[in-house]
Amino acid sequence: MALTVRRPVFGKRPPCAYQGRLEERAVKACAVKLEKSRKPDKPEDFIVFSDSEDEDESPCTQSNLLNTSYNVIDYIRSREMGLRERRSFNADYGSRHILAHDMFREHAISLNNMNKIFCSQWLSDRQVVFGTKCNKLMVYDVVTERIDQIPSLYGKREPNAESPQGEVSNGLHALRINPSHTLLASGAKNSNEIAFYRLPTLDPVCLGENGHSDWVLDLCWLDDRFVVSGSKDTRLALWKLDDDDDLSSTDGLPCYGYIDPLVVKECKFSQKVRALAFNEPKKELAALSVSGYIHIWDVERFRQKLSRKLPSSQDNVCLAVQKCGASYAIGCKSYTLLLDSRTLQPVKKIPSRYSGCGIRSASFQGNILTIGTGIGMIMFYDLKAGKYLESSINSSRTVILKSSRGYVFPDEELLDGLHQVKYSPSIYTHCYDYSGTRLFTAGGPLSANLYGNYAGLWQ
């Protein structure tokens, strides 16, 4: 969970450097070696051997081990006192422990008559921002349970009342916060444009226009000032926010400016740029298209480098990248595909435990891949173990969170069919808070003909 390299305050060794730790380590190593020597019932396909298994640890290795504390209390005290000790913390330990011990409980959030939540992100340790298909940008306070609406931004041209509603506004499909948590980018009143807000006040900064001719389906920050948008018109647009874009308010009323993209480029071999993910270690941008391709862009030159056909071309709607940049996860109709970021070769197909459920959202939390499905189930895949996360309470079952029903209003011609099949909402979006101990999940009906919503806070 935590690692702290202690420095002695008094004497030559820190309190954690007692000889009994080496003896305990030797006993555990012997037990692991005996377990590995047992002949398995089924031969393994892939076997890993640790370095120098049969070699004795050197005195230097033993000294480093004795000076290292794995106690979380030592980590917290070292951090509070500002000591110059090397320390690290396993970010996914909390979420893994809570999931494995069945400690998550759902708190259903009532959203009245809003329609389908497509995107969400934690603003702070107590606020979640999310966007809906009915073009509402909302902020939910997890302490007071208050829900506030943030006004949408309009372009220079007012929406034409005579034009079909779908041509102007078709929901907020994406919102993202920049790395320094000073700016929020989301869809605007016109689904082809992008609204930028200042954090934490959520005052309007500017509106990005003239970049796309169709809905913006995803956004991705490259750093604090550059953001990329992907659209249904198969184009990627690169935007830059300058300090002078932030206009001061006049007469106490907030005002905002307008910006155009730095460059707009066609994403070749694509039909709708459905999802974006920035691989920071490799300085690459991955774009997922519904045509069944993943496209890799060089962000420094904003140039498309390569495209690869995926094994499945059905319902490729979500994309996630590990923080270390090693793997991509792509949600398909019947499984989640893991790709090696270096070669784009499939590493593993993670089959869904429920046939035909569809993968609607995916995210990495350390070595845990969280998967939101189209039938209200949230599943968790352990990348280290190579299997779904198992319960520590009942080892015969895996960890699954089942969402509540939410709110749904069917059309009259669908009433008969709805009663024949038990309704469950689709998990279009989910996000962990910064501690990894709370999970916000949201979505709504999978069918476009159904009106409804679902939101829940697991803690």
C-alpha positions in Angstrom: 0.0 0.0 0.0 2.7 2.5 1.0 6.5 2.6 0.7 8.8 4.9 2.8 12.6 4.8 2.8 13.2 5.9 6.5 16.1 7.9 7.7 17.2 7.4 11.3 16.6 10.4 13.6 18.5 8.8 16.5 21.1 6.1 16.2 22.3 4.3 13.1 19.1 2.6 12.0 15.4 3.5 11.8 12.8 1.7 14.0 11.7 -0.5 11.1 15.2 -2.0 10.7 14.9 -5.1 12.9 16.4 -8.4 11.9 13.1 -10.3 12.3 11.9 -8.8 9.1 14.5 -10.7 7.1 13.5 -14.0 8.8 9.8 -13.4 8.0 10.7 -12.6 4.4 12.7 -15.8 4.1 9.8 -17.9 5.5 7.3 -16.3 3.0 9.8 -16.8 0.1 10.1 -20.5 1.0 6.3 -20.9 1.1 6.0 -19.3 -2.3 8.7 -21.5 -3.7 6.9 -24.6 -2.4 3.6 -23.4 -4.0 5.3 -22.9 -7.3 6.9 -26.3 -7.2 3.5 -28.1 -7.1 2.5 -29.5 -10.3 -0.6 -27.6 -11.6 -3.8 -29.4 -12.6 -3.8 -27.5 -15.8 -0.6 -26.3 -17.6 -0.2 -22.5 -17.7 0.0 -20.7 -21.0 2.3 -18.0 -19.7 4.8 -18.4 -16.9 7.0 -15.6 -15.3 10.1 -16.3 -13.3 11.4 -13.7 -10.8 14.9 -12.5 -11.0 17.5 -14.4 -9.0 15.1 -16.8 -7.4 17.8 -19.2 -6.3 20.3 -16.6 -5.3 20.8 -15.2 -1.8 20.1 -11.5 -1.3 23.2 -9.4 -1.1 24.0 -7.4 2.1 23.1 -4.2 0.2 19.7 -5.5 -0.8 19.0 -6.6 2.8 20.1 -3.2 4.1 17.7 -1.4 1.7 14.9 -3.7 2.8 15.4 -3.0 6.5 15.4 0.7 5.9 12.2 0.6 4.0 8.9 0.8 5.8 5.7 -0.5 4.2 3.5 0.9 7.0 1.0 3.5 5.8 1.3 5.3 9.2 5.0 6.0 8.5 4.1 7.3 5.1 1.5 9.7 6.5 3.8 11.0 9.3 6.7 11.5 6.9 4.4 13.5 4.6 2.9 15.6 7.4 6.3 16.4 8.8 7.7 17.3 5.4 10.7 14.9 5.8 12.9 14.4 2.8 12.3 10.7 2.6 11.6 8.8 -0.6 8.1 7.6 -0.4 5.3 6.3 -2.7 1.7 5.2 -2.4 -0.2 2.6 -4.3 -3.1 4.6 -5.7 -5.4 1.7 -6.5 -5.0 0.0 -3.1 -8.1 1.7 -1.6 -10.4 0.9 -4.5 -9.1 -2.7 -4.8 -9.6 -3.3 -1.0 -13.1 -1.8 -1.0 -14.2 -3.8 -4.1 -12.8 -7.1 -3.0 -14.4 -6.8 0.5 -17.8 -5.8 -0.9 -17.8 -2.5 0.9 -19.3 -0.3 -1.9 -22.9 0.8 -1.4 -24.9 2.7 -4.0 -26.6 6.0 -3.2 -29.1 6.6 -6.0 -29.3 10.2 -7.2 -32.6 11.6 -8.3 -32.3 13.7 -11.5 -36.0 14.2 -12.2 -36.7 14.3 -15.9 -33.2 14.7 -17.4 -32.3 12.5 -20.3 -29.2 10.3 -20.5 -25.9 11.3 -18.9 -23.1 10.9 -21.4 -20.0 12.3 -19.5 -18.8 13.1 -16.0 -15.8 14.0 -14.0 -15.0 14.9 -10.4 -14.5 18.6 -9.8 -13.3 18.3 -6.3 -13.6 15.9 -3.3 -17.3 16.8 -3.0 -18.5 17.9 -6.5 -19.2 16.0 -9.7 -19.8 17.7 -13.0 -21.8 15.8 -15.7 -23.4 16.5 -19.1 -26.7 15.2 -20.4 -28.3 14.5 -23.8 -30.8 17.3 -23.1 -27.9 19.7 -23.2 -27.6 20.4 -19.5 -24.3 20.9 -17.7 -24.9 20.0 -14.1 -22.9 20.0 -10.9 -23.8 17.6 -8.1 -22.7 18.1 -4.5 -22.2 14.7 -2.8 -22.5 16.3 0.7 -25.6 18.4 0.4 -27.0 16.4 -2.5 -27.7 19.7 -4.3 -27.8 19.8 -8.1 -27.0 23.1 -9.9 -27.1 23.8 -13.6 -24.3 25.7 -15.4 -25.5 28.0 -18.2 -24.6 26.8 -21.6 -22.6 29.1 -23.9 -24.0 30.4 -27.2 -22.1 31.1 -30.4 -22.2 34.4 -32.4 -25.1 33.1 -34.5 -28.2 32.4 -32.5 -29.8 29.0 -33.1 -32.4 29.1 -35.9 -35.8 28.3 -34.5 -36.9 26.9 -37.9 -34.0 24.4 -38.1 -34.5 20.9 -36.7 -33.6 20.6 -33.1 -31.1 17.8 -33.8 -29.0 20.1 -36.1 -28.3 22.6 -33.4 -28.3 20.7 -30.0 -27.9 17.0 -29.5 -26.5 16.8 -26.0 -23.2 17.2 -24.2 -21.2 14.1 -25.2 -17.9 15.1 -23.6 -16.3 17.1 -20.9 -12.7 17.2 -19.6 -10.7 19.0 -17.0 -7.2 20.1 -17.8 -4.2 18.7 -15.8 -3.9 21.7 -13.4 -7.7 21.7 -12.7 -8.0 25.3 -13.8 -10.1 24.9 -16.9 -13.1 22.8 -18.0 -13.9 22.0 -21.6 -17.3 20.7 -22.6 -19.9 20.8 -25.3 -21.8 24.1 -25.8 -25.4 24.9 -26.6 -24.6 24.1 -30.2 -23.3 20.5 -30.2 -20.7 21.5 -32.9 -19.0 24.0 -30.6 -16.9 23.8 -27.4 -17.4 25.8 -24.2 -14.5 26.6 -21.8 -15.1 27.4 -18.1 -12.7 28.6 -15.4 -12.3 26.5 -12.3 -13.3 26.4 -9.5 -15.8 29.2 -10.1 -17.2 27.8 -13.4 -17.2 31.2 -14.9 -17.3 31.2 -18.8 -13.9 31.8 -20.5 -14.5 31.5 -24.2 -16.4 29.5 -26.9 -14.6 27.5 -29.5 -16.4 27.6 -32.9 -15.7 27.0 -36.6 -14.0 23.8 -35.9 -16.6 21.1 -36.7 -19.7 20.7 -38.8 -21.2 18.0 -36.7 -21.5 16.9 -33.1 -18.3 17.0 -30.9 -18.2 13.5 -29.4 -15.0 13.6 -27.3 -12.4 16.0 -25.9 -8.8 15.4 -24.7 -6.4 17.8 -23.0 -2.8 17.6 -24.1 -1.6 20.0 -21.4 -3.1 23.0 -19.6 -3.6 25.1 -22.7 -4.0 22.7 -25.7 -7.0 20.5 -26.2 -8.1 18.3 -29.1 -11.7 17.6 -30.1 -13.1 14.7 -32.1 -16.3 15.0 -34.0 -18.9 13.0 -35.9 -17.7 14.8 -39.1 -14.5 12.6 -38.9 -12.2 15.6 -38.1 -9.8 16.4 -35.2 -9.4 20.0 -34.2 -6.5 21.4 -32.1 -7.4 24.4 -29.9 -5.2 26.7 -27.8 -6.3 28.9 -24.9 -4.3 32.0 -24.3 -4.3 34.2 -21.2 -6.0 37.0 -23.1 -9.0 34.7 -23.9 -10.1 35.1 -20.3 -12.1 38.3 -20.5 -13.0 40.2 -17.3 -16.6 40.6 -16.4 -18.5 43.8 -17.2 -21.2 45.3 -14.9 -20.8 42.2 -12.7 -22.1 40.0 -15.5 -19.7 37.3 -16.9 -18.7 37.6 -20.5 -16.7 35.4 -22.8 -14.8 35.6 -26.1 -14.6 33.4 -29.2 -11.7 31.4 -30.5 -11.1 29.4 -33.7 -9.0 26.1 -33.8 -5.3 26.3 -34.6 -5.7 23.5 -37.2 -8.4 21.1 -38.3 -7.5 17.8 -40.0 -9.4 14.9 -41.4 -8.9 11.6 -39.6 -8.3 9.2 -42.5 -10.1 5.8 -42.6 -12.6 7.0 -40.0 -16.4 7.2 -39.7 -17.2 9.4 -36.6 -14.3 10.0 -34.2 -16.0 8.4 -31.3 -13.4 8.6 -28.5 -10.0 10.1 -27.8 -7.2 9.3 -25.3 -3.8 11.0 -24.8 -0.9 8.7 -24.2 1.4 11.2 -22.4 4.5 9.0 -22.0 4.6 8.3 -25.8 3.3 11.8 -26.8 0.6 10.2 -28.9 -3.1 10.7 -29.3 -5.3 7.7 -29.9 -8.6 8.2 -31.7 -11.3 5.5 -32.0 -13.7 5.5 -34.9 -16.9 3.6 -35.3 -15.6 2.1 -38.5 -13.5 -0.3 -36.4 -10.1 1.5 -36.6 -7.8 2.9 -34.0 -5.8 5.9 -35.2 -2.5 7.1 -33.7 -1.5 10.8 -34.0 1.7 12.5 -33.2 0.7 15.4 -31.0 3.9 17.4 -31.4 3.3 17.7 -35.2 -0.5 17.0 -35.0 -0.1 14.5 -37.8 -1.7 11.1 -38.2 0.9 8.4 -38.0 -0.9 5.1 -38.5 -4.3 3.4 -38.3 -5.0 -0.2 -37.4 -8.1 -2.3 -38.1 -9.6 -3.7 -34.9 -10.8 -7.3 -34.6 -14.4 -6.1 -34.1 -16.2 -3.3 -35.9 -19.4 -3.4 -33.8 -20.1 -0.8 -31.2 -16.6 0.5 -30.6 -17.7 3.4 -28.4 -15.2 3.8 -25.6 -11.4 4.1 -25.3 -9.0 4.3 -22.3 -5.3 4.4 -21.8 -3.1 3.4 -18.8 -1.4 6.2 -17.0 2.0 4.5 -17.8 1.0 4.4 -21.5 1.5 0.6 -21.9 -2.0 -0.4 -23.0 -5.2 0.8 -24.5 -8.6 -0.6 -23.6 -11.4 -0.5 -26.2 -15.0 -1.4 -25.4 -16.7 -3.5 -28.1 -20.1 -5.2 -28.4 -19.3 -8.4 -26.6 -15.8 -7.9 -25.1 -13.1 -5.4 -24.0 -10.0 -5.4 -26.1 -6.6 -4.7 -24.6 -4.0 -3.4 -27.1 -0.2 -3.0 -26.7 0.5 0.7 -27.3 3.8 -0.1 -28.9 2.6 -2.4 -31.6 -1.2 -2.0 -31.4 -1.4 -5.8 -31.3 -4.2 -7.3 -29.3 -3.0 -8.5 -25.9 -6.2 -10.0 -24.6 -9.9 -10.1 -25.3 -11.7 -9.8 -22.1 -15.1 -11.4 -22.7 -18.1 -9.9 -21.1 -19.7 -12.1 -18.4 -23.2 -11.3 -19.9 -23.8 -12.0 -23.6 -24.8 -9.1 -25.7 -24.6 -6.5 -23.0 -22.2 -4.1 -24.8 -19.3 -2.2 -23.2 -20.3 1.5 -22.9 -17.5 2.9 -20.7 -14.0 1.9 -19.6 -11.3 3.4 -17.4 -8.0 2.4 -15.7 -7.5 2.8 -12.0 -4.0 1.6 -11.4 -4.0 -2.1 -12.3 -7.8 -2.4 -12.3 -9.8 -1.9 -15.5 -13.3 -0.7 -14.7 -15.9 -1.7 -17.3 -19.4 -0.2 -17.6 -21.9 -2.2 -19.5 -25.2 -1.7 -21.3 -27.2 -3.6 -18.8 -26.4 -1.7 -15.6 -23.5 -3.9 -14.5 -20.0 -2.5 -13.5 -17.3 -5.1 -13.8 -13.6 -5.0 -12.7 -10.7 -6.7 -14.4 -7.5 -7.3 -12.5 -4.6 -6.7 -15.0 -2.0 -8.2 -12.8 -3.9 -11.4 -12.2 -5.2 -11.6 -15.8 -8.8 -12.2 -14.7 -11.9 -10.5 -13.2 -11.3 -9.2 -9.7 -12.3 -11.9 -7.2 -14.1 -11.3 -3.9 -12.1 -11.7 -0.7 -15.3 -12.7 1.1 -16.5 -15.4 -1.4 -13.6 -16.6 -3.6 -16.1 -18.4 -5.9 -17.5 -15.2 -7.3 -16.2 -12.1 -9.0 -16.8 -8.5 -8.0 -19.8 -6.9 -9.8 -21.8 -3.8 -9.0 -25.4 -3.8 -10.0 -26.9 -0.4 -10.6 -30.5 0.6 -9.6 -33.2 1.2 -12.2 -33.1 5.0 -12.4 -35.8 6.8 -14.3 -37.2 5.8 -17.7 -40.2 6.9 -19.7 -41.0 4.7 -22.7 -43.0 5.6 -25.8 -46.5 4.1 -26.0 -45.5 1.7 -28.8 -42.7 0.3 -26.7 -44.7 -0.4 -23.5 -45.5 -3.9 -24.4 -41.9 -4.8 -25.3 -40.5 -3.1 -22.2 -42.5 -5.3 -19.8 -41.3 -8.5 -21.5 -37.6 -7.7 -20.8 -36.4 -6.4 -17.4 -35.0 -2.9 -18.0 -31.5 -1.9 -16.8 -29.8 1.4 -17.6 -26.6 1.6 -19.6 -23.5 2.9 -17.8 -22.4 5.6 -20.3 -19.9 7.2 -17.9 -18.1 6.5 -14.6 -15.3 8.2 -12.7 -13.4 7.6 -9.5 -12.6 10.5 -7.1 -9.0 11.4 -6.4 -8.7 9.0 -3.5 -10.1 6.1 -5.5 -12.6 5.3 -2.7 -15.8 6.7 -4.3 -17.2 5.9 -7.7 -19.7 7.9 -9.7 -21.7 6.0 -12.3 -24.3 7.4 -14.7 -26.1 6.8 -17.9 -29.7 6.0 -19.0 -31.6 3.9 -21.5 -29.7 2.3 -24.3 -32.5 2.7 -26.8 -32.7 6.1 -28.5 -36.5 5.9 -28.3 -36.5 5.8 -24.5 -36.2 8.8 -22.3 -34.7 8.5 -18.9 -31.6 8.8 -16.7 -29.5 7.0 -14.1 -26.9 8.3 -11.6 -25.4 6.7 -8.6 -22.6 7.3 -6.1 -20.8 4.2 -4.7 -19.0 4.8 -1.5 
